[in-house]
Amino acid sequence: MTTQPRPRPPACRRDRDHRTTVLAALLLAASAAAVAYVLLGVHDNPVQPAEAPPQAVRD
């Protein structure tokens, strides 16, 4: 058994891994929020019914 400490990966490698993890967590949170928004129906009827049918339908 040696008394030498284990070598650590270079700092730039750790920073890139951390940034990737943070980006993945943000994307996961954004997609979960979008799914919850759609499933819970938070929106206030964004599609309004037409007053009159289009011209092609009336002919």
mmCIF file of the N, C-alpha and C atoms, coordinates in Angstrom:
data_MODEL
# 
_entry.id   MODEL 
# 
loop_
_atom_site.group_PDB 
_atom_site.id 
_atom_site.type_symbol 
_atom_site.label_atom_id 
_atom_site.label_alt_id 
_atom_site.label_comp_id 
_atom_site.label_asym_id 
_atom_site.label_entity_id 
_atom_site.label_seq_id 
_atom_site.pdbx_PDB_ins_code 
_atom_site.Cartn_x 
_atom_site.Cartn_y 
_atom_site.Cartn_z 
_atom_site.occupancy 
_atom_site.B_iso_or_equiv 
_atom_site.pdbx_formal_charge 
_atom_site.auth_seq_id 
_atom_site.auth_comp_id 
_atom_site.auth_asym_id 
_atom_site.auth_atom_id 
_atom_site.pdbx_PDB_model_num 
ATOM 1   N N  . MET A 1 1  ? 0.845   -1.168 0.000   1.00 0.00 ? 1  MET A N  1 
ATOM 2   C CA . MET A 1 1  ? 0.000   0.000  0.000   1.00 0.00 ? 1  MET A CA 1 
ATOM 3   C C  . MET A 1 1  ? 0.895   1.238  0.000   1.00 0.00 ? 1  MET A C  1 
ATOM 4   N N  . THR A 1 2  ? 0.619   2.116  -0.932  1.00 0.00 ? 2  THR A N  1 
ATOM 5   C CA . THR A 1 2  ? 1.463   3.300  -1.047  1.00 0.00 ? 2  THR A CA 1 
ATOM 6   C C  . THR A 1 2  ? 0.862   4.457  -0.264  1.00 0.00 ? 2  THR A C  1 
ATOM 7   N N  . THR A 1 3  ? 1.703   5.392  0.033   1.00 0.00 ? 3  THR A N  1 
ATOM 8   C CA . THR A 1 3  ? 1.231   6.598  0.716   1.00 0.00 ? 3  THR A CA 1 
ATOM 9   C C  . THR A 1 3  ? 0.984   7.736  -0.266  1.00 0.00 ? 3  THR A C  1 
ATOM 10  N N  . GLN A 1 4  ? 1.142   7.435  -1.551  1.00 0.00 ? 4  GLN A N  1 
ATOM 11  C CA . GLN A 1 4  ? 0.915   8.450  -2.577  1.00 0.00 ? 4  GLN A CA 1 
ATOM 12  C C  . GLN A 1 4  ? -0.592  8.683  -2.761  1.00 0.00 ? 4  GLN A C  1 
ATOM 13  N N  . PRO A 1 5  ? -1.013  9.930  -2.877  1.00 0.00 ? 5  PRO A N  1 
ATOM 14  C CA . PRO A 1 5  ? -2.436  10.181 -3.136  1.00 0.00 ? 5  PRO A CA 1 
ATOM 15  C C  . PRO A 1 5  ? -2.808  9.751  -4.558  1.00 0.00 ? 5  PRO A C  1 
ATOM 16  N N  . ARG A 1 6  ? -4.054  9.411  -4.727  1.00 0.00 ? 6  ARG A N  1 
ATOM 17  C CA . ARG A 1 6  ? -4.512  9.024  -6.059  1.00 0.00 ? 6  ARG A CA 1 
ATOM 18  C C  . ARG A 1 6  ? -4.495  10.239 -6.978  1.00 0.00 ? 6  ARG A C  1 
ATOM 19  N N  . PRO A 1 7  ? -4.143  10.058 -8.222  1.00 0.00 ? 7  PRO A N  1 
ATOM 20  C CA . PRO A 1 7  ? -4.160  11.197 -9.146  1.00 0.00 ? 7  PRO A CA 1 
ATOM 21  C C  . PRO A 1 7  ? -5.597  11.631 -9.435  1.00 0.00 ? 7  PRO A C  1 
ATOM 22  N N  . ARG A 1 8  ? -5.783  12.924 -9.525  1.00 0.00 ? 8  ARG A N  1 
ATOM 23  C CA . ARG A 1 8  ? -7.112  13.470 -9.819  1.00 0.00 ? 8  ARG A CA 1 
ATOM 24  C C  . ARG A 1 8  ? -7.185  13.822 -11.292 1.00 0.00 ? 8  ARG A C  1 
ATOM 25  N N  . PRO A 1 9  ? -8.379  13.766 -11.871 1.00 0.00 ? 9  PRO A N  1 
ATOM 26  C CA . PRO A 1 9  ? -8.499  14.174 -13.271 1.00 0.00 ? 9  PRO A CA 1 
ATOM 27  C C  . PRO A 1 9  ? -8.217  15.665 -13.412 1.00 0.00 ? 9  PRO A C  1 
ATOM 28  N N  . PRO A 1 10 ? -7.827  16.102 -14.587 1.00 0.00 ? 10 PRO A N  1 
ATOM 29  C CA . PRO A 1 10 ? -7.559  17.529 -14.780 1.00 0.00 ? 10 PRO A CA 1 
ATOM 30  C C  . PRO A 1 10 ? -8.794  18.373 -14.483 1.00 0.00 ? 10 PRO A C  1 
ATOM 31  N N  . ALA A 1 11 ? -8.565  19.598 -14.058 1.00 0.00 ? 11 ALA A N  1 
ATOM 32  C CA . ALA A 1 11 ? -9.670  20.475 -13.660 1.00 0.00 ? 11 ALA A CA 1 
ATOM 33  C C  . ALA A 1 11 ? -10.610 20.764 -14.816 1.00 0.00 ? 11 ALA A C  1 
ATOM 34  N N  . CYS A 1 12 ? -10.092 20.909 -16.025 1.00 0.00 ? 12 CYS A N  1 
ATOM 35  C CA . CYS A 1 12 ? -10.963 21.227 -17.159 1.00 0.00 ? 12 CYS A CA 1 
ATOM 36  C C  . CYS A 1 12 ? -11.939 20.088 -17.424 1.00 0.00 ? 12 CYS A C  1 
ATOM 37  N N  . ARG A 1 13 ? -11.541 18.860 -17.201 1.00 0.00 ? 13 ARG A N  1 
ATOM 38  C CA . ARG A 1 13 ? -12.430 17.708 -17.406 1.00 0.00 ? 13 ARG A CA 1 
ATOM 39  C C  . ARG A 1 13 ? -13.576 17.738 -16.403 1.00 0.00 ? 13 ARG A C  1 
ATOM 40  N N  . ARG A 1 14 ? -13.278 18.044 -15.140 1.00 0.00 ? 14 ARG A N  1 
ATOM 41  C CA . ARG A 1 14 ? -14.318 18.106 -14.114 1.00 0.00 ? 14 ARG A CA 1 
ATOM 42  C C  . ARG A 1 14 ? -15.300 19.224 -14.399 1.00 0.00 ? 14 ARG A C  1 
ATOM 43  N N  . ASP A 1 15 ? -14.813 20.384 -14.844 1.00 0.00 ? 15 ASP A N  1 
ATOM 44  C CA . ASP A 1 15 ? -15.701 21.504 -15.140 1.00 0.00 ? 15 ASP A CA 1 
ATOM 45  C C  . ASP A 1 15 ? -16.669 21.153 -16.258 1.00 0.00 ? 15 ASP A C  1 
ATOM 46  N N  . ARG A 1 16 ? -16.171 20.477 -17.282 1.00 0.00 ? 16 ARG A N  1 
ATOM 47  C CA . ARG A 1 16 ? -17.025 20.102 -18.404 1.00 0.00 ? 16 ARG A CA 1 
ATOM 48  C C  . ARG A 1 16 ? -18.084 19.105 -17.949 1.00 0.00 ? 16 ARG A C  1 
ATOM 49  N N  . ASP A 1 17 ? -17.706 18.146 -17.124 1.00 0.00 ? 17 ASP A N  1 
ATOM 50  C CA . ASP A 1 17 ? -18.671 17.182 -16.601 1.00 0.00 ? 17 ASP A CA 1 
ATOM 51  C C  . ASP A 1 17 ? -19.729 17.879 -15.756 1.00 0.00 ? 17 ASP A C  1 
ATOM 52  N N  . HIS A 1 18 ? -19.309 18.832 -14.948 1.00 0.00 ? 18 HIS A N  1 
ATOM 53  C CA . HIS A 1 18 ? -20.254 19.558 -14.097 1.00 0.00 ? 18 HIS A CA 1 
ATOM 54  C C  . HIS A 1 18 ? -21.225 20.367 -14.952 1.00 0.00 ? 18 HIS A C  1 
ATOM 55  N N  . ARG A 1 19 ? -20.714 21.047 -15.971 1.00 0.00 ? 19 ARG A N  1 
ATOM 56  C CA . ARG A 1 19 ? -21.585 21.827 -16.855 1.00 0.00 ? 19 ARG A CA 1 
ATOM 57  C C  . ARG A 1 19 ? -22.572 20.928 -17.577 1.00 0.00 ? 19 ARG A C  1 
ATOM 58  N N  . THR A 1 20 ? -22.139 19.758 -18.002 1.00 0.00 ? 20 THR A N  1 
ATOM 59  C CA . THR A 1 20 ? -23.024 18.814 -18.675 1.00 0.00 ? 20 THR A CA 1 
ATOM 60  C C  . THR A 1 20 ? -24.120 18.346 -17.733 1.00 0.00 ? 20 THR A C  1 
ATOM 61  N N  . THR A 1 21 ? -23.764 18.071 -16.494 1.00 0.00 ? 21 THR A N  1 
ATOM 62  C CA . THR A 1 21 ? -24.750 17.637 -15.509 1.00 0.00 ? 21 THR A CA 1 
ATOM 63  C C  . THR A 1 21 ? -25.765 18.737 -15.225 1.00 0.00 ? 21 THR A C  1 
ATOM 64  N N  . VAL A 1 22 ? -25.309 19.962 -15.086 1.00 0.00 ? 22 VAL A N  1 
ATOM 65  C CA . VAL A 1 22 ? -26.211 21.084 -14.831 1.00 0.00 ? 22 VAL A CA 1 
ATOM 66  C C  . VAL A 1 22 ? -27.142 21.292 -16.014 1.00 0.00 ? 22 VAL A C  1 
ATOM 67  N N  . LEU A 1 23 ? -26.623 21.225 -17.229 1.00 0.00 ? 23 LEU A N  1 
ATOM 68  C CA . LEU A 1 23 ? -27.454 21.389 -18.419 1.00 0.00 ? 23 LEU A CA 1 
ATOM 69  C C  . LEU A 1 23 ? -28.501 20.284 -18.502 1.00 0.00 ? 23 LEU A C  1 
ATOM 70  N N  . ALA A 1 24 ? -28.112 19.053 -18.220 1.00 0.00 ? 24 ALA A N  1 
ATOM 71  C CA . ALA A 1 24 ? -29.061 17.942 -18.245 1.00 0.00 ? 24 ALA A CA 1 
ATOM 72  C C  . ALA A 1 24 ? -30.153 18.134 -17.197 1.00 0.00 ? 24 ALA A C  1 
ATOM 73  N N  . ALA A 1 25 ? -29.800 18.607 -16.022 1.00 0.00 ? 25 ALA A N  1 
ATOM 74  C CA . ALA A 1 25 ? -30.793 18.844 -14.972 1.00 0.00 ? 25 ALA A CA 1 
ATOM 75  C C  . ALA A 1 25 ? -31.756 19.956 -15.373 1.00 0.00 ? 25 ALA A C  1 
ATOM 76  N N  . LEU A 1 26 ? -31.245 21.020 -15.996 1.00 0.00 ? 26 LEU A N  1 
ATOM 77  C CA . LEU A 1 26 ? -32.118 22.111 -16.445 1.00 0.00 ? 26 LEU A CA 1 
ATOM 78  C C  . LEU A 1 26 ? -33.069 21.650 -17.539 1.00 0.00 ? 26 LEU A C  1 
ATOM 79  N N  . LEU A 1 27 ? -32.576 20.864 -18.484 1.00 0.00 ? 27 LEU A N  1 
ATOM 80  C CA . LEU A 1 27 ? -33.441 20.349 -19.545 1.00 0.00 ? 27 LEU A CA 1 
ATOM 81  C C  . LEU A 1 27 ? -34.507 19.413 -18.979 1.00 0.00 ? 27 LEU A C  1 
ATOM 82  N N  . LEU A 1 28 ? -34.137 18.600 -18.024 1.00 0.00 ? 28 LEU A N  1 
ATOM 83  C CA . LEU A 1 28 ? -35.103 17.698 -17.397 1.00 0.00 ? 28 LEU A CA 1 
ATOM 84  C C  . LEU A 1 28 ? -36.179 18.483 -16.658 1.00 0.00 ? 28 LEU A C  1 
ATOM 85  N N  . ALA A 1 29 ? -35.784 19.520 -15.936 1.00 0.00 ? 29 ALA A N  1 
ATOM 86  C CA . ALA A 1 29 ? -36.756 20.344 -15.215 1.00 0.00 ? 29 ALA A CA 1 
ATOM 87  C C  . ALA A 1 29 ? -37.672 21.078 -16.184 1.00 0.00 ? 29 ALA A C  1 
ATOM 88  N N  . ALA A 1 30 ? -37.127 21.581 -17.281 1.00 0.00 ? 30 ALA A N  1 
ATOM 89  C CA . ALA A 1 30 ? -37.948 22.294 -18.263 1.00 0.00 ? 30 ALA A CA 1 
ATOM 90  C C  . ALA A 1 30 ? -38.945 21.354 -18.928 1.00 0.00 ? 30 ALA A C  1 
ATOM 91  N N  . SER A 1 31 ? -38.526 20.152 -19.254 1.00 0.00 ? 31 SER A N  1 
ATOM 92  C CA . SER A 1 31 ? -39.451 19.217 -19.886 1.00 0.00 ? 31 SER A CA 1 
ATOM 93  C C  . SER A 1 31 ? -40.519 18.755 -18.900 1.00 0.00 ? 31 SER A C  1 
ATOM 94  N N  . ALA A 1 32 ? -40.165 18.578 -17.647 1.00 0.00 ? 32 ALA A N  1 
ATOM 95  C CA . ALA A 1 32 ? -41.162 18.203 -16.640 1.00 0.00 ? 32 ALA A CA 1 
ATOM 96  C C  . ALA A 1 32 ? -42.174 19.325 -16.443 1.00 0.00 ? 32 ALA A C  1 
ATOM 97  N N  . ALA A 1 33 ? -41.717 20.564 -16.464 1.00 0.00 ? 33 ALA A N  1 
ATOM 98  C CA . ALA A 1 33 ? -42.633 21.696 -16.334 1.00 0.00 ? 33 ALA A CA 1 
ATOM 99  C C  . ALA A 1 33 ? -43.563 21.779 -17.534 1.00 0.00 ? 33 ALA A C  1 
ATOM 100 N N  . ALA A 1 34 ? -43.052 21.522 -18.727 1.00 0.00 ? 34 ALA A N  1 
ATOM 101 C CA . ALA A 1 34 ? -43.891 21.562 -19.928 1.00 0.00 ? 34 ALA A CA 1 
ATOM 102 C C  . ALA A 1 34 ? -44.944 20.463 -19.894 1.00 0.00 ? 34 ALA A C  1 
ATOM 103 N N  . VAL A 1 35 ? -44.566 19.278 -19.473 1.00 0.00 ? 35 VAL A N  1 
ATOM 104 C CA . VAL A 1 35 ? -45.528 18.174 -19.382 1.00 0.00 ? 35 VAL A CA 1 
ATOM 105 C C  . VAL A 1 35 ? -46.590 18.487 -18.336 1.00 0.00 ? 35 VAL A C  1 
ATOM 106 N N  . ALA A 1 36 ? -46.193 19.005 -17.195 1.00 0.00 ? 36 ALA A N  1 
ATOM 107 C CA . ALA A 1 36 ? -47.162 19.360 -16.152 1.00 0.00 ? 36 ALA A CA 1 
ATOM 108 C C  . ALA A 1 36 ? -48.100 20.453 -16.641 1.00 0.00 ? 36 ALA A C  1 
ATOM 109 N N  . TYR A 1 37 ? -47.587 21.425 -17.365 1.00 0.00 ? 37 TYR A N  1 
ATOM 110 C CA . TYR A 1 37 ? -48.403 22.518 -17.905 1.00 0.00 ? 37 TYR A CA 1 
ATOM 111 C C  . TYR A 1 37 ? -49.468 21.971 -18.849 1.00 0.00 ? 37 TYR A C  1 
ATOM 112 N N  . VAL A 1 38 ? -49.065 21.046 -19.717 1.00 0.00 ? 38 VAL A N  1 
ATOM 113 C CA . VAL A 1 38 ? -50.012 20.487 -20.682 1.00 0.00 ? 38 VAL A CA 1 
ATOM 114 C C  . VAL A 1 38 ? -51.018 19.579 -19.986 1.00 0.00 ? 38 VAL A C  1 
ATOM 115 N N  . LEU A 1 39 ? -50.555 18.722 -19.097 1.00 0.00 ? 39 LEU A N  1 
ATOM 116 C CA . LEU A 1 39 ? -51.455 17.763 -18.457 1.00 0.00 ? 39 LEU A CA 1 
ATOM 117 C C  . LEU A 1 39 ? -52.422 18.422 -17.481 1.00 0.00 ? 39 LEU A C  1 
ATOM 118 N N  . LEU A 1 40 ? -51.985 19.457 -16.796 1.00 0.00 ? 40 LEU A N  1 
ATOM 119 C CA . LEU A 1 40 ? -52.854 20.115 -15.829 1.00 0.00 ? 40 LEU A CA 1 
ATOM 120 C C  . LEU A 1 40 ? -53.784 21.128 -16.482 1.00 0.00 ? 40 LEU A C  1 
ATOM 121 N N  . GLY A 1 41 ? -53.531 21.482 -17.730 1.00 0.00 ? 41 GLY A N  1 
ATOM 122 C CA . GLY A 1 41 ? -54.410 22.408 -18.435 1.00 0.00 ? 41 GLY A CA 1 
ATOM 123 C C  . GLY A 1 41 ? -54.418 23.788 -17.828 1.00 0.00 ? 41 GLY A C  1 
ATOM 124 N N  . VAL A 1 42 ? -53.271 24.344 -17.549 1.00 0.00 ? 42 VAL A N  1 
ATOM 125 C CA . VAL A 1 42 ? -53.173 25.649 -16.907 1.00 0.00 ? 42 VAL A CA 1 
ATOM 126 C C  . VAL A 1 42 ? -53.562 26.769 -17.865 1.00 0.00 ? 42 VAL A C  1 
ATOM 127 N N  . HIS A 1 43 ? -53.457 26.532 -19.147 1.00 0.00 ? 43 HIS A N  1 
ATOM 128 C CA . HIS A 1 43 ? -53.713 27.587 -20.128 1.00 0.00 ? 43 HIS A CA 1 
ATOM 129 C C  . HIS A 1 43 ? -55.192 27.986 -20.156 1.00 0.00 ? 43 HIS A C  1 
ATOM 130 N N  . ASP A 1 44 ? -55.471 29.206 -20.575 1.00 0.00 ? 44 ASP A N  1 
ATOM 131 C CA . ASP A 1 44 ? -56.838 29.731 -20.633 1.00 0.00 ? 44 ASP A CA 1 
ATOM 132 C C  . ASP A 1 44 ? -57.367 29.681 -22.060 1.00 0.00 ? 44 ASP A C  1 
ATOM 133 N N  . ASN A 1 45 ? -57.684 28.502 -22.549 1.00 0.00 ? 45 ASN A N  1 
ATOM 134 C CA . ASN A 1 45 ? -58.275 28.298 -23.861 1.00 0.00 ? 45 ASN A CA 1 
ATOM 135 C C  . ASN A 1 45 ? -57.558 29.122 -24.931 1.00 0.00 ? 45 ASN A C  1 
ATOM 136 N N  . PRO A 1 46 ? -56.348 28.758 -25.318 1.00 0.00 ? 46 PRO A N  1 
ATOM 137 C CA . PRO A 1 46 ? -55.590 29.559 -26.276 1.00 0.00 ? 46 PRO A CA 1 
ATOM 138 C C  . PRO A 1 46 ? -56.182 29.559 -27.684 1.00 0.00 ? 46 PRO A C  1 
ATOM 139 N N  . VAL A 1 47 ? -56.997 28.564 -28.021 1.00 0.00 ? 47 VAL A N  1 
ATOM 140 C CA . VAL A 1 47 ? -57.608 28.510 -29.348 1.00 0.00 ? 47 VAL A CA 1 
ATOM 141 C C  . VAL A 1 47 ? -59.046 28.988 -29.220 1.00 0.00 ? 47 VAL A C  1 
ATOM 142 N N  . GLN A 1 48 ? -59.342 30.094 -29.875 1.00 0.00 ? 48 GLN A N  1 
ATOM 143 C CA . GLN A 1 48 ? -60.687 30.659 -29.829 1.00 0.00 ? 48 GLN A CA 1 
ATOM 144 C C  . GLN A 1 48 ? -61.502 30.125 -31.004 1.00 0.00 ? 48 GLN A C  1 
ATOM 145 N N  . PRO A 1 49 ? -62.772 29.806 -30.796 1.00 0.00 ? 49 PRO A N  1 
ATOM 146 C CA . PRO A 1 49 ? -63.600 29.341 -31.914 1.00 0.00 ? 49 PRO A CA 1 
ATOM 147 C C  . PRO A 1 49 ? -63.823 30.480 -32.916 1.00 0.00 ? 49 PRO A C  1 
ATOM 148 N N  . ALA A 1 50 ? -63.965 30.108 -34.171 1.00 0.00 ? 50 ALA A N  1 
ATOM 149 C CA . ALA A 1 50 ? -64.173 31.100 -35.225 1.00 0.00 ? 50 ALA A CA 1 
ATOM 150 C C  . ALA A 1 50 ? -65.592 31.655 -35.146 1.00 0.00 ? 50 ALA A C  1 
ATOM 151 N N  . GLU A 1 51 ? -65.743 32.930 -35.480 1.00 0.00 ? 51 GLU A N  1 
ATOM 152 C CA . GLU A 1 51 ? -67.068 33.559 -35.489 1.00 0.00 ? 51 GLU A CA 1 
ATOM 153 C C  . GLU A 1 51 ? -67.924 32.982 -36.613 1.00 0.00 ? 51 GLU A C  1 
ATOM 154 N N  . ALA A 1 52 ? -67.361 32.864 -37.783 1.00 0.00 ? 52 ALA A N  1 
ATOM 155 C CA . ALA A 1 52 ? -68.086 32.322 -38.939 1.00 0.00 ? 52 ALA A CA 1 
ATOM 156 C C  . ALA A 1 52 ? -67.180 31.300 -39.619 1.00 0.00 ? 52 ALA A C  1 
ATOM 157 N N  . PRO A 1 53 ? -67.768 30.313 -40.291 1.00 0.00 ? 53 PRO A N  1 
ATOM 158 C CA . PRO A 1 53 ? -66.926 29.335 -40.984 1.00 0.00 ? 53 PRO A CA 1 
ATOM 159 C C  . PRO A 1 53 ? -66.155 29.997 -42.126 1.00 0.00 ? 53 PRO A C  1 
ATOM 160 N N  . PRO A 1 54 ? -65.028 29.440 -42.520 1.00 0.00 ? 54 PRO A N  1 
ATOM 161 C CA . PRO A 1 54 ? -64.255 30.012 -43.623 1.00 0.00 ? 54 PRO A CA 1 
ATOM 162 C C  . PRO A 1 54 ? -65.053 30.030 -44.923 1.00 0.00 ? 54 PRO A C  1 
ATOM 163 N N  . GLN A 1 55 ? -64.632 30.865 -45.865 1.00 0.00 ? 55 GLN A N  1 
ATOM 164 C CA . GLN A 1 55 ? -65.333 31.040 -47.137 1.00 0.00 ? 55 GLN A CA 1 
ATOM 165 C C  . GLN A 1 55 ? -65.450 29.719 -47.888 1.00 0.00 ? 55 GLN A C  1 
ATOM 166 N N  . ALA A 1 56 ? -64.428 28.883 -47.876 1.00 0.00 ? 56 ALA A N  1 
ATOM 167 C CA . ALA A 1 56 ? -64.450 27.617 -48.610 1.00 0.00 ? 56 ALA A CA 1 
ATOM 168 C C  . ALA A 1 56 ? -65.522 26.683 -48.069 1.00 0.00 ? 56 ALA A C  1 
ATOM 169 N N  . VAL A 1 57 ? -65.838 26.764 -46.801 1.00 0.00 ? 57 VAL A N  1 
ATOM 170 C CA . VAL A 1 57 ? -66.847 25.892 -46.201 1.00 0.00 ? 57 VAL A CA 1 
ATOM 171 C C  . VAL A 1 57 ? -68.245 26.365 -46.580 1.00 0.00 ? 57 VAL A C  1 
ATOM 172 N N  . ARG A 1 58 ? -68.440 27.666 -46.721 1.00 0.00 ? 58 ARG A N  1 
ATOM 173 C CA . ARG A 1 58 ? -69.767 28.207 -47.037 1.00 0.00 ? 58 ARG A CA 1 
ATOM 174 C C  . ARG A 1 58 ? -70.185 27.944 -48.481 1.00 0.00 ? 58 ARG A C  1 
ATOM 175 N N  . ASP A 1 59 ? -69.256 27.768 -49.389 1.00 0.00 ? 59 ASP A N  1 
ATOM 176 C CA . ASP A 1 59 ? -69.624 27.583 -50.809 1.00 0.00 ? 59 ASP A CA 1 
ATOM 177 C C  . ASP A 1 59 ? -70.183 26.229 -51.098 1.00 0.00 ? 59 ASP A C  1 
# 
